[in-house]
Amino acid sequence: MKRLSIVFIFILTLSAFSQVKEVTILHWNDFHARNQPYQVSKKDPNTGENIYYYVGGVGSMSGYLKKYRTPNSLVLNGGDDFQGTPISNFTRGKSQIEILNTYNIDAFVLGNHEFDYGQYSLDSALSLANFDYLCSNVYVTTQKRLMGKPYVVKEINNVKFGIIGITLPELFETSIPANVKDLIMLNSDSVIAAGINELKKQTCDVIVLLSHSGLNEDKVFAEKFYPDLDIIVGGHSHTALFKPVNVNGVIIVQAGSYGRDLGKLDLKIDTDKDTVIDSYGVLIETVLDSNIYDKQAAQKVDNMIAQYLPELNTKIGTLKSDWRASYSSESNLGQFEADAFKNKTGADIGFVNGGGLRKSLLKGDILVGDIWEINPFGNDIQTITVSGKILKQMLKNNIKIRLDKIKSGEGAELLHNSGLTYSYDSKKYYEGSDDYLVSANVNGIEINDTQMYTIATNNYVISQFKKFFGEIPEEITPKETGWNDRDLIIETVKEMKVINSVLQNRAVDASK
């Protein structure tokens, strides 16, 4: 017994001086102003029927944060809190900064959608922030400064965390040029390397990259900087990583989007060796629960939107089938909007980029607020007129751009279309053939090289013409239609009253 007691005391003594510390990172990203709970569905594993329930919203996010937060928690946000519901548009992002202020977060990285109201509106909103906001790779030329701090140091449970913030390197490709006109992008690798060097000088135990760059880019960062980088907390790609990804020992996490999940990463850190020796990450679904829900936080949101509710809650139509938004494949919502663009403007063709549709909608009443959430950007509708020969080149370029992205594992944004049907052979393209456009028809008639065709789309697609359509040998001159995309869709729904959108095959891969 005496011998066991000595051993026990020895173990206790070692534990007292142990340099292994425990810290939990709580994180979320791409909230997109989903400030109120929203309905989702999943299949019942026993019956196969859909189960509907509510998740998210500020009340739930705040409540779940309070439930899981301890003095040993580091709270990080991966960006894109702006843009997605009317209140963000009405206040030009200030509503979201006021809400972020209530969470007591340790660091927030600017996402690309934080720039949607222009860099100076963003500056105005950020002047209200009581938290550290990071952005190491966006430089304001007129003021000779970064948009945010390049990094910040936080000490949690005697562990020194160095956190570097990276905004989407392709910011300019995802923004309307006028919103980013006085900015330049700095090389991401260079600013990460510089940040790591500075944080090592400050004897940080753990180096975290808070990255609004997407999962694929985060994997590249991990491959390049794994000797010094420990953790990447990500955003932008809306990836729900239910289990962290490990690249060369770098732990990568991301918590989906719209506040449906709160990420929780438990760490054991050897501060003697500045090493994460163990980790366990999960996503916690923010299911509406009266025992967790933060009523005070929810009331703040209700107070913000109260003045807009009468208009937003106005019923304008009835949906007989669910509208499904999709970034990369054909959807009935995308086709409905492309049809509306085409019909309202009298164009031959309508195009809607998949990334511009930010919400699916379950069948039932269609409210004004639903259209605001589906089309939060409020882009202008413009038209361009091109010859059939140029139109076919645009189509070929668009197919090539998408297939190259698919092959590389990137997200390939689809242009939902109306008035146009086409087929292509991806197998031929991947084999190196230039003859991969199989057919292309406008209103059921094969495209004529010499005929002129009018296309209606939003000003984002026009401003990023090369991103969608590549290089063409003619200058494109857009014309204003006087329509805002959101107003056009609201008007269309009011006119139709009852909508039953059926998905059609308008862009077909003939090799499948």
VOSE-301026 format. One record per residue (C-alpha): residue in one letter; x, y, z negated. Coordinates in pm, whole numbers, plus 50000, padded with zeros to 5 digits. Example, Ala and Ser with C-alpha at 12.3 -4.5 7.8 and 13.67 -1.06 7.14 Angstrom:
2
a,51230,49550,49220;
s,51367,49894,49286;
***
This chain:
512
m,50000,50000,50000;
k,50281,50235,49908;
r,50449,50167,50239;
l,50124,50233,50430;
s,50074,50559,50245;
i,50421,50678,50347;
v,50347,50592,50711;
f,50009,50769,50692;
i,50168,51082,50546;
f,50434,51072,50818;
i,50165,51060,51089;
l,49979,51350,50929;
t,50300,51551,50916;
l,50368,51486,51284;
s,50013,51589,51372;
a,50050,51914,51184;
f,50351,52010,51391;
s,50221,51862,51717;
q,50246,52090,52020;
v,49950,51922,52193;
k,49665,52173,52211;
e,49309,52131,52335;
v,49137,52392,52550;
t,48816,52378,52754;
i,48770,52578,53076;
l,48406,52667,53145;
h,48354,52786,53501;
w,48101,52860,53772;
n,48106,53027,54113;
d,47894,53151,54403;
f,47600,53250,54183;
h,47471,53482,54457;
a,47241,53679,54227;
r,47017,53379,54155;
n,46921,53553,53834;
q,46597,53363,53778;
p,46538,52987,53749;
y,46453,52817,54077;
q,46299,52486,54174;
v,46499,52191,54305;
s,46410,51831,54378;
k,46574,51491,54367;
k,46467,51136,54442;
d,46333,50923,54160;
p,46565,50617,54166;
n,46274,50387,54080;
t,45992,50516,54300;
g,46183,50704,54571;
e,45948,51000,54527;
n,46066,51358,54487;
i,46092,51492,54134;
y,46067,51871,54110;
y,46221,52072,53825;
y,46382,52410,53752;
v,46750,52494,53713;
g,46974,52797,53692;
g,46906,53161,53633;
v,47082,53395,53393;
g,46884,53265,53095;
s,46997,52907,53155;
m,47357,52995,53244;
s,47392,53211,52935;
g,47232,52942,52718;
y,47453,52662,52848;
l,47761,52879,52805;
k,47666,52941,52442;
k,47603,52572,52386;
y,47941,52455,52513;
r,48160,52754,52430;
t,48396,52730,52133;
p,48688,52947,52013;
n,48904,52717,52229;
s,48721,52796,52554;
l,48849,52987,52857;
v,48559,53120,53069;
l,48625,53183,53439;
n,48408,53286,53734;
g,48507,53198,54091;
g,48342,53493,54267;
d,48048,53570,54497;
d,47810,53679,54225;
f,47673,53945,54464;
q,47427,53898,54749;
g,47141,53654,54756;
t,46836,53813,54591;
p,46674,54156,54629;
i,46798,54304,54301;
s,47159,54273,54420;
n,47070,54462,54738;
f,46862,54725,54562;
t,47144,54803,54315;
r,47431,54735,54558;
g,47578,54481,54319;
k,47559,54681,53996;
s,47293,54447,53857;
q,47538,54158,53880;
i,47820,54343,53706;
e,47583,54434,53423;
i,47486,54067,53392;
l,47847,53946,53407;
n,47923,54187,53124;
t,47692,53988,52897;
y,47883,53659,52937;
n,48211,53777,52781;
i,48411,53609,53059;
d,48790,53596,53055;
a,48841,53654,53429;
f,48642,53698,53750;
v,48786,53680,54101;
l,48636,53891,54379;
g,48464,53683,54646;
n,48401,53787,55005;
h,48036,53874,54935;
e,48140,54124,54671;
f,48241,54336,54974;
d,47900,54314,55149;
y,47793,54664,55044;
g,48131,54814,55138;
q,48450,54852,54939;
y,48349,55184,54782;
s,48015,55052,54659;
l,48213,54764,54512;
d,48447,55010,54341;
s,48146,55189,54194;
a,47996,54865,54063;
l,48327,54743,53921;
s,48369,55067,53725;
l,48099,54924,53494;
a,48286,54597,53430;
n,48402,54512,53079;
f,48597,54206,53198;
d,48918,54145,53393;
y,48849,54118,53766;
l,49125,53977,53985;
c,49223,54019,54348;
s,49591,53984,54434;
n,49565,53980,54814;
v,49337,54270,54911;
y,49505,54612,54931;
v,49326,54947,54962;
t,49532,55154,55207;
t,49370,55489,55124;
q,49443,55455,54751;
k,49760,55245,54764;
r,49637,54984,54517;
l,49496,54634,54494;
m,49121,54584,54469;
g,49174,54409,54135;
k,49446,54293,53900;
p,49682,54039,54062;
y,49683,53826,53747;
v,49599,53827,53379;
v,49733,53645,53072;
k,49494,53497,52816;
e,49589,53311,52497;
i,49347,53039,52389;
n,49422,52812,52091;
n,49787,52924,52101;
v,49813,52825,52467;
k,49924,53101,52701;
f,49727,53089,53030;
g,49844,53288,53331;
i,49557,53336,53579;
i,49616,53453,53939;
g,49320,53572,54149;
i,49291,53507,54523;
t,49009,53638,54742;
l,48916,53458,55063;
p,49209,53503,55306;
e,48956,53518,55594;
l,48773,53812,55436;
f,48774,54011,55758;
e,48631,53718,55957;
t,48337,53692,55715;
s,48259,54063,55684;
i,48109,54334,55899;
p,48412,54549,55994;
a,48270,54875,55853;
n,48262,54719,55506;
v,48636,54647,55497;
k,48777,54919,55720;
d,49026,55065,55467;
l,49159,54729,55348;
i,49443,54506,55452;
m,49495,54143,55359;
l,49823,54050,55197;
n,49981,53710,55260;
s,49825,53467,55014;
d,50134,53249,54977;
s,50348,53551,54901;
v,50121,53694,54633;
i,50072,53354,54469;
a,50448,53298,54460;
a,50502,53646,54316;
g,50232,53589,54057;
i,50382,53258,53950;
n,50724,53419,53907;
e,50580,53696,53689;
l,50378,53457,53477;
k,50678,53231,53423;
k,50872,53536,53301;
q,50590,53592,53054;
t,50642,53232,52931;
c,50294,53111,53020;
d,50225,52748,52928;
v,49962,52691,53199;
i,49924,52865,53536;
v,49575,52878,53686;
l,49477,52992,54035;
l,49129,53142,54027;
s,49055,53106,54395;
h,48766,53216,54611;
s,48909,53040,54916;
g,48720,52711,54955;
l,48817,52355,54870;
n,49024,52287,55183;
e,49238,52596,55131;
d,49273,52515,54761;
k,49414,52175,54852;
v,49672,52349,55072;
f,49765,52583,54786;
a,49806,52281,54558;
e,50039,52110,54807;
k,50254,52422,54834;
f,50273,52532,54471;
y,50238,52210,54271;
p,50575,52243,54094;
d,50444,52546,53903;
l,50066,52553,53950;
d,49859,52348,53704;
i,49492,52417,53778;
i,49282,52568,54057;
v,48934,52691,53966;
g,48767,52738,54301;
g,48475,52890,54486;
h,48346,52989,54832;
s,48279,52645,54984;
h,47990,52577,54741;
t,48142,52237,54666;
a,47998,52053,54367;
l,48300,51860,54242;
f,48145,51621,53992;
k,48495,51485,53942;
p,48803,51710,53973;
v,49031,51664,54272;
n,49398,51598,54195;
v,49658,51709,54453;
n,50018,51646,54351;
g,49916,51680,53989;
v,49726,52006,54042;
i,49373,51979,53904;
i,49110,52137,54135;
v,48757,52211,54014;
q,48455,52385,54165;
a,48096,52405,54040;
g,47876,52411,54351;
s,47663,52725,54381;
y,47364,52929,54266;
g,47420,52852,53899;
r,47281,52500,53927;
d,47588,52364,53747;
l,47831,52482,53482;
g,48178,52330,53515;
k,48349,52199,53203;
l,48717,52100,53216;
d,48865,51963,52894;
l,49243,51988,52872;
k,49519,51855,52649;
i,49830,52068,52685;
d,50185,52005,52562;
t,50306,52358,52496;
d,50663,52235,52440;
k,50677,52109,52798;
d,50426,52357,52944;
t,50235,52061,53083;
v,49873,51950,53109;
i,49901,51593,52982;
d,49534,51499,53010;
s,49214,51640,53158;
y,48850,51548,53200;
g,48610,51750,53414;
v,48233,51734,53461;
l,47950,51944,53599;
i,47661,52013,53363;
e,47331,52076,53542;
t,47164,52386,53399;
v,46821,52227,53372;
l,46559,52462,53226;
d,46539,52371,52858;
s,46358,52587,52600;
n,46608,52479,52334;
i,46900,52613,52539;
y,46744,52898,52737;
d,46871,53244,52637;
k,46548,53445,52624;
q,46728,53774,52561;
a,46945,53733,52871;
a,46640,53637,53077;
q,46453,53942,52950;
k,46735,54165,53072;
v,46681,54023,53422;
d,46303,54066,53396;
n,46350,54430,53299;
m,46580,54486,53597;
i,46338,54352,53855;
a,46007,54465,53700;
q,45968,54768,53926;
y,46015,54558,54242;
l,45790,54263,54148;
p,45458,54388,54295;
e,45613,54408,54642;
l,45830,54095,54616;
n,45546,53878,54485;
t,45313,53969,54771;
k,45198,53660,54960;
i,45242,53694,55338;
g,45188,53338,55462;
t,45162,52967,55393;
l,45431,52709,55470;
k,45300,52363,55561;
s,45641,52194,55575;
d,45960,52265,55378;
w,46196,52510,55542;
r,46547,52366,55530;
a,46846,52594,55576;
s,47170,52444,55706;
y,47516,52583,55767;
s,47640,52315,56004;
s,47345,52127,56157;
e,47018,52215,56325;
s,46739,52311,56087;
n,46375,52403,56120;
l,46431,52730,55932;
g,46717,52829,56161;
q,46509,52749,56467;
f,46210,52942,56332;
e,46420,53253,56282;
a,46592,53220,56621;
d,46244,53190,56779;
a,46137,53506,56596;
f,46445,53697,56717;
k,46378,53591,57073;
n,46004,53654,57074;
k,46004,53987,56891;
t,46275,54140,57111;
g,46166,53985,57440;
a,46508,53828,57488;
d,46574,53504,57677;
i,46773,53352,57391;
g,46786,53394,57014;
f,47085,53306,56795;
v,47102,53287,56413;
n,47423,53188,56235;
g,47374,52910,55982;
g,47570,53093,55714;
g,47326,53383,55726;
l,47036,53176,55591;
r,47089,53157,55217;
k,46792,52963,55085;
s,46565,52672,55173;
l,46197,52706,55083;
l,45956,52438,54968;
k,45612,52424,55129;
g,45348,52647,54978;
d,45307,53023,54954;
i,45556,53245,55136;
l,45627,53561,54938;
v,45806,53878,55051;
g,46076,53794,54794;
d,46135,53454,54958;
i,46227,53623,55286;
w,46459,53860,55099;
e,46636,53559,54949;
i,46655,53370,55279;
n,46786,53682,55458;
p,46965,53881,55188;
f,47210,54060,55417;
g,46959,54281,55594;
n,47153,54265,55921;
d,47044,54462,56226;
i,46918,54276,56532;
q,47106,54362,56850;
t,47090,54235,57207;
i,47357,54168,57467;
t,47313,54079,57834;
v,47549,53841,58013;
s,47561,53647,58338;
g,47488,53275,58345;
k,47853,53209,58417;
i,47961,53399,58105;
l,47684,53238,57900;
k,47815,52892,57985;
q,48168,52999,57894;
m,48039,53131,57562;
l,47868,52798,57497;
k,48179,52598,57584;
n,48392,52817,57359;
n,48144,52783,57075;
i,48137,52404,57109;
k,48519,52393,57118;
i,48546,52610,56805;
r,48302,52390,56616;
l,48454,52058,56725;
d,48804,52177,56632;
k,48679,52268,56285;
i,48500,51937,56244;
k,48814,51749,56344;
s,49022,51942,56089;
g,48768,51876,55813;
e,48652,52237,55788;
g,48295,52357,55767;
a,48170,52419,56122;
e,47902,52690,56129;
l,47622,52627,56376;
l,47440,52892,56576;
h,47072,52800,56559;
n,46918,52891,56892;
s,46590,52956,57067;
g,46511,52947,57438;
l,46828,52750,57496;
t,46886,52374,57500;
y,47225,52222,57568;
s,47414,51898,57533;
y,47785,51827,57511;
d,48012,51524,57489;
s,48242,51547,57186;
k,48421,51226,57290;
k,48522,51384,57622;
y,48644,51697,57443;
y,48854,51504,57193;
e,49002,51304,57484;
g,49121,51630,57640;
s,48862,51674,57915;
d,48739,52024,57999;
d,48415,51881,58135;
y,48240,51841,57799;
l,47937,52071,57854;
v,47687,51818,57990;
s,47380,52039,58036;
a,47259,52391,57953;
n,46907,52520,58013;
v,46726,52844,57934;
n,46352,52800,57891;
g,46379,52458,58051;
i,46561,52576,58362;
e,46931,52511,58429;
i,47147,52818,58374;
n,47216,53006,58697;
d,47568,53151,58720;
t,47451,53477,58881;
q,47136,53537,58678;
m,47149,53778,58383;
y,47034,53658,58041;
t,46954,53864,57731;
i,47054,53733,57390;
a,46915,53859,57057;
t,47120,53803,56743;
n,47234,53988,56433;
n,47509,54248,56417;
y,47730,54015,56211;
v,47747,53763,56497;
i,47816,54046,56742;
s,48086,54200,56521;
q,48253,53857,56489;
f,48203,53769,56856;
k,48539,53592,56900;
k,48479,53382,56588;
f,48164,53236,56747;
f,48222,53265,57122;
g,48597,53294,57173;
e,48754,53501,57450;
i,48550,53595,57757;
p,48662,53803,58057;
e,48395,54072,58016;
e,48335,54348,57762;
i,48019,54302,57557;
t,47806,54610,57486;
p,47539,54552,57221;
k,47210,54741,57214;
e,47014,54824,56901;
t,46660,54688,56879;
g,46551,54890,56576;
w,46478,54568,56388;
n,46629,54456,56059;
d,46638,54072,56047;
r,46449,54056,55718;
d,46174,54294,55832;
l,46141,54108,56160;
i,46090,53775,55981;
i,45840,53926,55735;
e,45642,54070,56025;
t,45648,53734,56208;
v,45523,53544,55903;
k,45243,53796,55851;
e,45133,53752,56212;
m,45146,53371,56210;
k,44995,53333,55859;
v,45026,52951,55858;
i,45359,52798,55959;
n,45447,52434,56021;
s,45806,52426,56145;
v,45907,52105,56318;
l,46275,52043,56386;
q,46366,52011,56755;
n,46681,51884,56925;
r,46824,52194,57090;
a,47200,52128,57060;
v,47280,51762,57120;
d,47605,51568,57115;
a,47553,51326,57408;
s,47829,51094,57289;
k,47628,50989,56982;
***
